[in-house]
């Protein structure tokens, strides 16, 4: 396969059993997907994970690619959806962490908090 081979031709050959050709598509779109995911997630490591997950998910569902849109559009849509989902999950977990910290502080007796501060500073022991 050369660079002039269309994505759709490669997809067809992959579906016909030449699965190693999927690597051509991975190399063709890896940087584009990474940039998009990094912009959404603002985290390099998370973006790499999502790109890898996107390629795996697209490969698993390659038979669902109907050709109504370009392959690049279909793949990019998967990446955007995966990155957005990861970001929402991350935001939710960050929110839960903040909520748990607030609840712990609210639940602690005021005297215990003050005593902790005093013992830390060495005042009023």
N, C-alpha and C positions, 0 to 999 in steps of 0.2 A: 504494500500500500504506500502511496506517496501522498504528499500534502494536498494534491489536487483532488484526491478521492473525497467525494461528498460524505458528510456525516450519515446521510440516509443510506448510502451504499454500504458503509461500514456496519451500520445497525443491521441491515439485511443479512450481511455475511455472518455477523455475530449470532444472529438468530438462527442461521442455517448451520451453526456448529463451529464456526471459526472464532471461538471465544477469546483467543489471545489478541484479536484485533481490537478488543475493547480498550486495550492499553493506549491505542492511538487517540481515542476520544478523551481518555484521562489526561494525556499529555497536552492535547489541543486546548482543553478548557480549564486545566488546573489553576493557572494563575488568575484567570478571570474570576472563577468561583471564589478563590481565596480573597481577592480584593473586595468582592461584594460581601462576603461573610465577615471579613474583618471590619468593614464599615458598619455593618449592622451590630456586631457583637463588641467591637472595640477591645478585642482581646485576641492576640495572635494564636495562642494555644487553642482556644475555643474554636477559632476560625478554621484551623487545620483539622480539628476533630470533625467539624461539621462538613468540610469539604470531603473528607474521607467517607463519612457517613452518606453524603449525597451520592458519591460515585457508586457505593455499594447498593444503595437503594435504587438508583437508576438502573444498574445492571440487573438487579432482581426483578425489576418491573419493565424491562426493556420491551417485552412483548405488548405492553400497554401503550407504547409510543405509536400513535396513530398517524403521524405525519401531517396532521392538520396545521401544526406550527413547525417552525424549524427545530431541529434537535437541540440547538444551543438555547433556544427559548424554553423548551421543555425542561432541560437540565438546569437552567438558571432558576426557573420557577421552583423546582425542587429545593435548590440551595437556599433561596430566599425564604421559603416556607420553613425549612429546617432551622435556619439561623434565627428566624423570628420566634419560632417555638422555643428554641434554647434560650433566647433572651428573655422571653416571658417567664419561663421556668426560673431562670436566674433571678429576675426581678422579684418573683414571688418568694423565692427562698431568702433573698436579701431582706425582704419585708418581714418574713417570718422570724429571721434572726433578730432584727431590730425589735419586733414585737415581744419576743421571748426575753430579750435583755430588759426591756421596759417593764415587763411583768415581774421579772425577778427583783428588779429594783423597787417596784411598787409593793411587792409582797414582803420585803425585808422590813423588820421593825425599825422605826426611825432611830431609836437608841442604838441599835446594833450598827447602823450605818455611821452614826456619829462616833460611836466607840471605836469602830474600825479606823476612822479618820484620825481620832485622837491617838490610838495606839501606833498608828503609822508615823505620826509626827512626834510622838513621844510626849505630847502635852496631855495633861489631865489623867494620867495613869493611875 
